[in-house]
């Protein structure tokens, strides 16, 4: 808060809201303002920054509604979406539009949308500065539930929800004062295959006009009235040709619609094309579009790879991701095998490709230099080896596998969890106690270690922590791979350990609880601890000499279909 002086900051240097001796006294503030706004010229108009100055420096004149671009200040914490003003309860000149976009973003992260002053008075903040100087739509997002949020909640909630909010804002950035009023194009599905020139392109798009956070006031919503597709140009581009779509249920008349249509690929050039879809509401307001890629090629240049993916042990079908990549052009396409019979099919441009097959619980397989010919289908079969389980403990057979420091103990029904689990009931202050594997594991020849476990981390949030650590030298030194705190619900965890963790003969694992000097909680609990691995040792254990993993001549590169 170093750009203005007022009721939201302090003149006293020891206060946490001290605003500095003069406006913009600090080099960090000066550099930020110069980067975003530039420098003021005649009449105080800023130029040279990444955002344009389109509003006079007063408190009453709105920026034009075709302003392009946005500014965000993202920091912790409070779960809020804030906009100007911060130092007065008088609404900003663009308040209605700022509030509309704020409520749109708050739908994604479920934060409270409000003018900054509704929290408490602030002055000299970045959002007020850049809205005030430039007219740019400017927001502060107060992330999460604490200044130092635990990795578990950040990665599972705070990060993905706010990324979704920012992605929406990016789609609205061409006209952030206009587009949020209209319907949001939520998703688009076009042909997932490479399309032969002249073939039809089926399109389906989901649109929604009522996705506002209504927790602080009410946003009026209107039914969707129409939708259109645009090829190779956004809807606002000069000369962009709208191709009308129809409502899947027969009529556009609600706030949530699916729009469908079939586009012609005749006349489209060989290559990648961008397909936009935009909706309009009953008030004639166009909304925020979305887009997907559509790839087109001459039919004679399109090859197909097909076959099945099964389990090597018993031949049962495996649901796997089959990725085909041309290392020269970088074209990459993915297919998923069927759960019914393991079959898959993937079209792509003819060429020499590499194929990778991945499935949970199985070793991945990668084959290089597979030659695919245009106009033909080649059939390839994969029989996947299972990953090797090097450790599993569900606490049901007792604690012989572990060295447990008090208060680690096996209990039943911990926090509503079925069966038995290790936990730390009534853990003390100043604790530093571990549940450690009693014996080292020999992982010679193994690779790609994956640790899975379930846990409930009911500790004092931000002060008492659970750590998962491994050692490759029998316990002489430890490496952290997981940390948690303050979570009362059970969750499943899957951690891919670093490559350096595997291959040695002195692997150890421990779950360590560390607490501070005061207060505690119900405790950390863990169950269903599993360590799986791949590598040559795992392969050798399952594959007798001469037993093929890739059938029908795949290793020779020959075609059989």
C-alpha positions in Angstrom: 0.0 0.0 0.0 2.5 2.5 -1.2 0.7 4.6 -3.8 -1.7 6.8 -1.9 -2.3 7.9 1.6 -5.7 7.6 3.4 -7.9 5.9 5.9 -6.8 2.4 5.1 -3.1 2.7 6.0 -0.9 4.2 8.7 1.6 7.0 9.0 3.5 5.1 11.7 6.5 3.2 10.6 6.0 0.4 13.1 2.5 -0.4 11.9 2.0 -3.3 9.5 -0.1 -1.0 7.3 2.6 1.7 7.2 2.3 3.4 3.8 5.7 4.9 3.5 6.9 8.5 3.7 5.4 9.5 0.3 3.4 7.8 -2.4 5.4 5.2 -4.4 8.4 5.7 -2.2 9.4 2.0 -2.6 11.3 0.7 -5.7 9.1 -2.4 -5.8 6.0 -0.2 -6.1 7.6 2.0 -8.7 8.6 -0.9 -10.8 5.2 -2.6 -10.7 3.4 0.6 -11.6 5.9 1.3 -14.5 5.5 -2.2 -15.8 1.7 -2.3 -15.7 0.7 1.3 -16.3 3.9 2.9 -17.8 4.6 6.5 -17.0 2.3 9.6 -17.0 2.5 12.1 -19.7 0.6 15.2 -20.6 -2.7 15.4 -18.7 -1.6 12.5 -16.5 -2.3 9.9 -19.2 -0.2 6.8 -18.7 1.6 5.1 -21.6 4.2 2.4 -22.1 2.7 -0.2 -19.7 1.1 -3.5 -20.5 -2.4 -2.1 -19.9 -3.9 0.9 -21.6 -5.0 4.1 -19.8 -8.6 4.7 -20.8 -10.1 6.5 -17.8 -9.4 9.9 -16.3 -7.9 10.0 -12.8 -11.1 10.8 -10.9 -13.6 8.8 -8.9 -16.7 9.2 -11.1 -15.9 8.5 -14.8 -16.2 4.9 -15.9 -13.8 3.1 -18.2 -15.4 2.3 -21.6 -17.0 -1.2 -21.7 -14.7 -2.4 -24.5 -11.6 -2.1 -22.3 -9.2 -5.0 -23.0 -7.1 -6.8 -20.3 -7.2 -7.3 -16.6 -5.0 -6.9 -13.5 -4.8 -9.4 -10.6 -3.2 -9.3 -7.2 -3.3 -12.9 -5.9 -2.2 -13.6 -2.3 -3.3 -15.3 0.9 -5.6 -15.5 2.7 -9.4 -15.2 3.3 -11.3 -16.8 0.3 -12.4 -13.6 -1.2 -12.7 -12.0 -4.7 -12.3 -8.2 -4.2 -12.6 -5.2 -6.5 -12.5 -1.4 -6.2 -13.0 0.7 -4.2 -11.1 -0.2 -1.0 -11.2 3.3 0.6 -14.8 4.4 0.1 -18.2 2.8 0.2 -19.2 4.8 -2.9 -19.4 2.3 -5.8 -16.7 2.5 -8.5 -17.9 3.9 -11.8 -17.7 0.4 -13.4 -19.1 -1.3 -10.2 -21.8 -3.3 -12.0 -19.4 -4.8 -14.5 -16.7 -5.4 -11.9 -19.3 -7.1 -9.7 -20.5 -9.3 -12.6 -17.0 -10.6 -13.4 -16.2 -10.9 -9.7 -19.3 -13.1 -9.2 -18.4 -15.2 -12.2 -14.9 -15.9 -10.9 -16.3 -16.6 -7.4 -18.5 -19.3 -8.9 -15.4 -21.3 -9.7 -13.5 -20.9 -6.4 -16.6 -20.5 -4.2 -15.1 -17.4 -2.5 -17.1 -14.4 -1.3 -17.3 -11.7 -4.1 -17.3 -8.1 -2.7 -16.0 -4.6 -3.1 -12.7 -4.4 -1.1 -14.1 -1.8 1.3 -16.7 -4.4 2.4 -13.8 -6.3 4.1 -12.2 -3.3 5.8 -10.9 0.1 4.5 -7.7 -0.1 2.4 -5.9 2.5 0.4 -2.9 2.4 -2.0 -3.8 -1.2 -3.0 -2.8 -2.5 -6.5 -6.4 -3.1 -7.6 -7.4 0.5 -6.7 -4.2 1.8 -8.3 -4.7 0.2 -11.7 -8.4 0.7 -11.9 -8.0 4.3 -10.7 -5.1 5.2 -13.0 -6.1 3.2 -16.1 -9.7 2.0 -15.8 -8.4 -1.6 -16.0 -10.7 -4.3 -14.4 -8.6 -5.0 -11.3 -9.1 -7.7 -8.7 -7.5 -9.1 -5.6 -8.0 -12.8 -4.9 -7.4 -13.7 -1.3 -6.4 -17.4 -1.5 -7.1 -20.2 0.8 -7.6 -20.5 4.6 -4.2 -19.4 6.0 -1.0 -17.6 5.2 0.9 -20.9 5.2 -1.7 -23.4 3.9 -0.9 -27.1 4.0 0.1 -28.7 0.7 -2.7 -31.2 0.8 -5.6 -28.6 0.8 -3.7 -26.2 -1.5 -3.1 -28.9 -4.1 -6.5 -30.5 -3.9 -8.7 -27.4 -3.5 -7.1 -23.9 -3.5 -4.9 -24.4 -6.6 -7.4 -26.1 -9.0 -10.4 -23.9 -8.0 -8.5 -20.7 -8.5 -6.9 -21.8 -11.7 -10.3 -22.4 -13.0 -11.4 -18.9 -12.0 -8.3 -17.4 -13.7 -8.9 -19.4 -16.8 -12.4 -18.0 -17.0 -11.0 -14.5 -16.6 -8.5 -15.1 -19.4 -11.3 -16.2 -21.7 -13.1 -12.9 -20.9 -10.0 -10.7 -21.2 -10.9 -9.3 -24.6 -13.9 -7.5 -23.1 -14.0 -8.1 -19.4 -16.7 -5.4 -18.8 -19.0 -7.0 -21.4 -18.5 -10.8 -21.9 -19.3 -11.9 -18.3 -22.8 -10.7 -18.7 -23.5 -13.3 -21.4 -23.6 -17.1 -21.3 -20.4 -18.9 -20.5 -19.3 -21.6 -23.0 -18.4 -24.3 -20.4 -17.0 -27.0 -22.7 -16.7 -28.0 -26.4 -16.5 -31.4 -27.9 -15.5 -31.7 -31.6 -14.2 -34.8 -33.4 -11.4 -36.4 -31.4 -10.0 -38.0 -34.5 -7.9 -36.5 -37.2 -10.5 -35.4 -39.8 -10.2 -36.3 -43.5 -10.7 -33.2 -45.7 -14.3 -33.1 -46.8 -15.6 -35.2 -43.8 -18.2 -33.5 -41.5 -17.1 -32.2 -38.1 -19.6 -32.9 -35.3 -19.7 -30.2 -32.6 -21.3 -30.2 -29.2 -21.0 -27.3 -26.7 -22.3 -26.9 -23.2 -23.3 -23.3 -22.3 -24.5 -21.8 -19.0 -25.7 -18.3 -18.2 -26.4 -18.6 -14.5 -23.0 -19.6 -13.1 -22.6 -16.6 -10.7 -21.7 -16.7 -7.0 -24.9 -15.3 -5.4 -23.6 -15.3 -1.8 -23.3 -11.5 -1.6 -26.2 -10.0 -3.5 -28.2 -11.3 -6.5 -27.1 -11.3 -10.1 -30.0 -11.4 -12.5 -29.7 -14.2 -15.1 -31.3 -14.7 -18.5 -32.0 -17.7 -20.7 -29.7 -18.5 -23.5 -31.1 -17.4 -26.9 -28.5 -18.7 -29.4 -25.1 -20.1 -30.0 -22.6 -20.1 -32.9 -19.3 -21.6 -34.0 -16.4 -19.7 -35.5 -13.5 -21.3 -37.3 -9.9 -19.9 -37.1 -11.0 -16.5 -35.7 -12.5 -15.5 -32.4 -16.1 -14.1 -32.5 -14.9 -10.5 -32.3 -12.3 -10.7 -35.1 -13.1 -8.6 -38.2 -14.7 -10.9 -40.8 -15.3 -13.8 -38.4 -18.1 -15.9 -39.9 -20.7 -17.2 -37.4 -22.0 -20.7 -38.1 -25.3 -21.1 -36.1 -25.7 -24.1 -33.8 -29.0 -25.6 -32.7 -30.3 -26.5 -29.2 -30.0 -30.2 -28.5 -33.4 -30.2 -26.9 -35.0 -28.4 -29.7 -35.1 -24.8 -28.4 -32.9 -22.3 -26.7 -35.0 -21.2 -23.7 -33.1 -21.9 -20.4 -30.0 -20.8 -18.6 -28.3 -24.1 -19.4 -28.2 -25.5 -22.9 -26.3 -27.9 -25.1 -25.7 -26.5 -28.6 -25.0 -29.0 -31.5 -24.1 -28.8 -35.1 -22.1 -30.3 -37.9 -19.5 -28.2 -39.7 -18.1 -28.9 -43.1 -14.3 -29.4 -43.5 -14.5 -28.9 -47.2 -12.1 -26.2 -48.2 -10.2 -26.3 -44.9 -6.4 -26.4 -45.3 -4.3 -29.3 -44.2 -3.3 -28.7 -40.6 -4.7 -27.5 -37.2 -7.7 -25.2 -36.9 -9.2 -23.5 -33.9 -12.9 -23.8 -33.3 -14.7 -21.2 -31.1 -18.2 -21.4 -29.7 -20.0 -18.4 -28.2 -23.5 -18.1 -26.8 -25.9 -15.1 -26.6 -28.6 -14.5 -24.0 -32.2 -13.2 -24.4 -30.9 -9.7 -23.9 -28.7 -10.0 -26.9 -25.5 -10.1 -24.8 -22.7 -12.3 -26.2 -20.8 -14.3 -23.5 -17.4 -15.7 -22.9 -16.3 -18.2 -25.6 -14.2 -21.3 -25.4 -12.3 -23.1 -28.1 -10.9 -26.5 -29.1 -8.5 -27.6 -31.8 -9.7 -29.5 -34.9 -7.1 -31.2 -37.0 -7.6 -31.8 -40.8 -5.6 -33.9 -43.2 -6.0 -35.5 -46.7 -7.5 -38.9 -46.3 -4.5 -40.6 -48.0 -2.2 -39.2 -45.2 -4.2 -40.6 -42.4 -3.1 -43.9 -40.8 -4.8 -46.0 -38.0 -3.2 -47.9 -35.2 -5.6 -50.4 -33.6 -5.5 -53.5 -31.3 -6.1 -54.6 -27.7 -4.5 -54.1 -24.3 -4.7 -57.0 -21.9 -3.1 -58.2 -18.7 -0.1 -60.4 -19.3 -1.0 -62.7 -16.4 -4.4 -63.8 -17.4 -5.5 -62.0 -20.6 -8.2 -59.9 -19.1 -8.9 -56.5 -20.8 -7.1 -53.5 -19.4 -8.3 -49.9 -19.5 -5.1 -48.1 -20.7 -4.0 -44.9 -22.2 -2.4 -45.4 -25.6 -0.3 -42.5 -26.7 1.1 -42.3 -30.2 3.7 -39.6 -30.9 5.6 -38.6 -34.0 9.0 -37.5 -32.7 9.7 -35.4 -35.8 6.5 -33.4 -36.0 5.6 -33.7 -32.3 2.0 -34.7 -33.3 0.6 -36.6 -30.3 -2.7 -38.4 -30.1 -4.3 -40.5 -27.4 -6.7 -43.3 -27.3 -8.2 -45.2 -24.4 -8.7 -49.0 -24.5 -12.2 -50.4 -23.9 -13.0 -51.9 -20.5 -15.1 -54.6 -22.3 -12.5 -56.1 -24.5 -9.4 -53.9 -24.3 -9.7 -52.7 -27.8 -8.4 -49.3 -29.0 -8.0 -47.4 -32.2 -6.1 -44.1 -33.0 -5.9 -42.2 -36.2 -2.9 -39.9 -37.0 -0.8 -38.8 -39.8 1.3 -41.5 -41.5 4.9 -41.6 -40.4 7.3 -43.3 -38.0 6.0 -43.0 -34.4 6.6 -44.1 -30.9 3.8 -45.8 -28.9 3.4 -45.7 -25.1 0.8 -47.6 -23.1 0.0 -46.8 -19.5 -2.5 -48.2 -17.1 -2.8 -48.0 -13.3 -1.3 -51.0 -11.6 0.7 -52.0 -14.7 4.2 -51.3 -16.0 4.2 -48.8 -18.8 5.5 -50.0 -22.2 7.1 -47.8 -24.9 8.0 -48.9 -28.4 10.1 -46.8 -30.8 10.2 -46.6 -34.6 6.7 -47.9 -35.5 6.1 -47.2 -39.2 2.4 -46.4 -40.1 1.3 -46.1 -43.7 -1.4 -43.6 -44.9 -4.8 -45.2 -45.7 -4.0 -48.4 -43.8 -4.7 -49.9 -40.4 -2.0 -51.7 -38.4 -3.0 -53.9 -35.6 -0.9 -54.1 -32.4 -1.6 -56.1 -29.2 -0.1 -55.3 -25.8 0.0 -57.6 -22.8 0.9 -55.5 -19.8 2.9 -56.7 -16.8 1.7 -55.8 -13.3 3.6 -53.5 -11.1 5.4 -55.4 -8.2 4.2 -54.8 -4.7 7.2 -54.4 -2.4 5.3 -53.5 0.7 1.7 -53.6 1.8 0.4 -53.1 5.4 -3.2 -52.5 6.4 -2.6 -52.8 10.2 -4.9 -55.8 10.4 -2.1 -58.2 11.1 -0.5 -56.2 13.9 2.6 -54.0 14.0 5.5 -56.4 13.4 6.6 -54.6 10.2 7.1 -51.3 12.1 9.1 -49.7 14.9 6.6 -47.4 16.6 7.5 -44.6 18.9 4.8 -43.6 21.4 2.0 -42.5 20.9 1.9 -44.4 17.6 -0.5 -47.3 18.1 -2.9 -49.4 16.1 -6.6 -48.5 16.7 -10.0 -49.5 15.3 -12.5 -47.2 13.7 -10.2 -44.1 13.9 -12.2 -41.1 12.8 -14.9 -43.3 11.2 -12.3 -45.3 9.2 -13.2 -48.9 8.5 -11.0 -51.5 10.2 -7.7 -50.8 11.9 -5.2 -48.0 11.4 -2.0 -46.6 12.9 -2.7 -43.3 14.7 -1.3 -40.9 17.4 -4.1 -40.4 19.9 -3.5 -37.6 22.5 -0.1 -36.8 21.0 1.9 -34.5 23.3 3.4 -31.0 22.8 7.0 -30.9 21.5 6.6 -34.3 20.0 8.9 -35.7 17.3 7.8 -39.3 16.9 8.0 -41.8 14.1 6.4 -44.9 12.7 9.3 -46.5 10.8 9.8 -49.7 8.8 11.5 -52.1 11.1 13.6 -53.7 8.4 15.2 -52.2 5.3 13.9 -53.1 1.8 16.2 -54.3 -0.9 15.1 -52.5 -4.1 18.0 -53.6 -6.3 16.9 -53.7 -9.9 13.6 -51.9 -9.1 12.6 -48.5 -10.4 9.6 -46.1 -10.6 8.6 -46.4 -7.0 5.0 -45.4 -6.1 3.9 -44.9 -2.5 0.2 -45.1 -1.7 -1.5 -44.7 1.7 -4.6 -43.2 3.3 -4.4 -40.7 6.1 -6.4 -38.4 8.4 -4.2 -35.5 9.5 -6.1 -34.1 12.4 -3.4 -32.0 13.9 -3.3 -28.3 15.0 -3.4 -26.5 11.7 -0.2 -24.6 10.7 1.7 -25.7 13.8 1.7 -29.5 14.1 2.6 -31.5 11.0 2.8 -35.1 9.7 5.7 -35.9 7.4 6.3 -38.9 5.1 10.0 -39.5 4.5 12.1 -42.1 2.9 15.8 -43.0 3.2 18.0 -44.8 0.7 20.8 -45.4 3.1 19.1 -47.3 5.9 18.0 -44.2 7.8 21.3 -42.2 7.9 19.5 -39.4 6.1 15.8 -38.7 5.2 13.9 -37.1 2.3 10.5 -35.6 2.7 7.8 -36.5 0.1 4.6 -35.4 1.9 3.5 -33.0 4.6 0.0 -32.5 6.1 -1.8 -30.6 8.9 -5.2 -29.6 10.1 -7.4 -32.1 8.1 -10.0 -34.2 9.8 -11.2 -36.1 6.8 -9.5 -39.2 5.5 -8.0 -39.1 2.0 -6.1 -41.4 -0.4 -2.6 -40.3 -1.4 -0.4 -41.5 -4.3 3.2 -40.2 -4.5 5.7 -41.0 -7.2 9.0 -41.1 -5.5 12.2 -39.6 -7.0 14.3 -41.9 -9.2 17.1 -41.7 -6.6 14.8 -43.5 -4.1 15.0 -46.8 -6.1 17.7 -49.2 -7.1 19.5 -49.6 -3.7 19.5 -52.2 -1.0 18.8 -50.0 2.1 15.4 -48.4 1.6 13.4 -47.3 4.6 10.1 -45.4 5.1 8.7 -43.5 8.0 5.7 -41.5 9.1 6.9 -38.7 11.5 4.6 -36.5 13.6 6.1 -33.2 14.9 4.2 -30.8 17.2 4.9 -27.4 18.7 4.9 -26.1 22.3 1.2 -25.8 22.8 -2.2 -27.2 21.8 -2.9 -30.4 19.9 -5.7 -32.3 18.2 -7.1 -35.8 17.6 -3.9 -36.9 15.8 -2.5 -38.2 12.6 -3.7 -41.6 11.4 -2.4 -43.8 8.4 -3.6 -47.0 6.8 -3.3 -49.2 3.7 0.4 -48.4 3.1 1.6 -49.7 -0.2 4.9 -49.4 -2.0 4.9 -50.6 -5.7 7.7 -50.6 -8.2 8.7 -51.4 -11.8 12.1 -51.9 -13.2 14.0 -54.8 -14.6 13.7 -56.9 -11.5 9.9 -56.6 -11.6 9.9 -57.6 -15.3 12.2 -60.6 -14.7 9.9 -61.9 -12.0 7.0 -62.1 -14.4 8.5 -62.8 -17.8 10.1 -66.2 -18.6 12.7 -66.0 -21.4 11.1 -65.7 -24.8 7.6 -64.7 -23.4 6.5 -61.7 -25.6 5.0 -58.5 -24.2 4.2 -57.1 -27.7 2.4 -59.7 -29.8 1.8 -60.1 -33.6 5.3 -59.1 -34.6 5.2 -55.7 -33.0 8.9 -55.9 -32.0 9.9 -56.4 -35.7 7.8 -53.5 -36.8 5.9 -55.6 -39.4 2.2 -54.9 -40.3 -0.4 -57.6 -39.8 -3.6 -55.6 -40.5 
